[in-house]
């Protein structure tokens, strides 16, 4: 074996140093590994060279080679698997240098059509205690085996390679994290846009439409559906469909909870994905398979851990819904489910409010207008009876009837005005809004009113709480107009102990506090609900013949 002179070694090491410096600046791992292999092969004059990179479990993740033709690679049943001598380097920081592979007891042989290899030099690429991979060199050209000089040279190259590979992996990790962060930012942007759009809507269809439109565009999926659970909680009905092939999806629009993909997701309350629609027995609509759809993701729409519906996303392209996308869809499902539930509750509340208002109007009409008309009818019947016998008393009764008619007309005007309540105007002060309410009270009920403002035109309340006090004043004045038979009414507002107070008084007939519900009905309940939501309270004081006093307060901002 010919040994190199000191000068030859110095020149070779200098050449290797110059070549290795370029490796450190290469940030493409695939290109870097190929350059290391070619450099090692050239430096020690090897017929064949390879480099294996292993993961934390020791499995070969990348295998770069040089010297074998594409035809030879094609004929081999499989690439090297890192067993035998190659596997020896996996757990050892030692160099393997042998003259003949076939004579080494650790060798397990070559696969069929593998080129003949004799001499071998194997050098681990490591940083600290961690082995990153190995450089393999076989068939020393012009020599029977690799020399110690070759070994020292490859150790040097392996050290440079370890630095270069570590830098490249760190760079790729940074790029991957940056890509992940960008993707997460895009996901969060989608969630934020959806949340802002659907949280401000009380329209169930608009909520569903916005959700499907944005999700389909973001994930590039052709068709989406939303099924909503019916009031009985047993069936899911198709409520909205966007995308292609409507006829195929409309082939079945109702699923029982537990049946098919739609029903199973509702029962399990977790997302499911089918990648082979044509063979999955849970797909109960063959028409969507015939239309060309191959995969489907089904996501529960849940609110307070209860399923309110199900969203399906169907694609004609083979695609994988990864863990990140499923997490994103699950989050969207919770936002959408909550928004749908809130919208449904709002609709139910409105319906209940309408029923309550109808009941209130019916009671008020019965207790007020109808009773007055009934009394008026009795008076007129009496007039008919005594008209011939006592004209003077008949005239008196007719005058009374005329007054009753005018009073009833005023009552009806009050009810009509109450059905179209005035809205608070934002461009004028709170006191001026109250004065407008009192003007309407005088016009409709002939009750004069006044306002005393002791706040200095500064309520220190936000719009919502200011509106709450306005609505309470409106409701209280409505009760005054309908029930009090008052001549005067007054409003006073003031600040005290960090609270804003609103007081409404009238000089009317008052009522027995023990019969408060019978007198004020839903009006008082509405005032109590409003003030409680605003974090305040309301007090009521009244006695028969002593008028009525209402005091409400809200904490200042």
DAGI-V867443 format. One line per field, one symbol per residue. ss: DSSP state (H for helix, E for strand, L for the rest). Layout:
ss=???
This chain:
ss=LLLLLHHHHHHHHHHHHHHHHHHHLLLLHHHHHHHHHHHHHHHHLEEEEEEEEELLLLLEEEEEEELLLHHHHHHLLLLLLLLHHHHHLLLLLLLEEELLHHHLLLLLLLLLLLLLLLLEEEEEEEELLEEEEEEEEEEELLLLLLLHHHHHHHHHHHHHHHHHHHHHHHHHHHHHHHHHHHHHHHHHHHHHHHHHHHHLLLLHHHHHHHHHHHHHHHHLLLEEEEEEELLLLLEEEEEEEELLLHHHHLLLLEEELLLHHHHHHHHHLLLEEELLLLLLLLLLLHHHHHLLLLEEEEEEEEELLEEEEEEEEEELLLLLLLHHHHHHHHHHHHHHHHHHHHHHHHHHHHHHHHHHHHHHHHHHHHHHHHHHHHHHHHHHHHHHHHLLLLHHHHHHHHHHHHHHHHHHHHHHHHHHHHHLLLLLLLLLLHHHHHHHHHHHHHHHHLLEEEEEELLLLLLLLLHHHHHHHHHHHHHHHHHHHHHHLLLEEEEEEEEELLEEEEEEEELLLLLLHHHHHHHHLHHHHHHHHHHHHLLLEEEEEELLLLLEEEEEEEELL
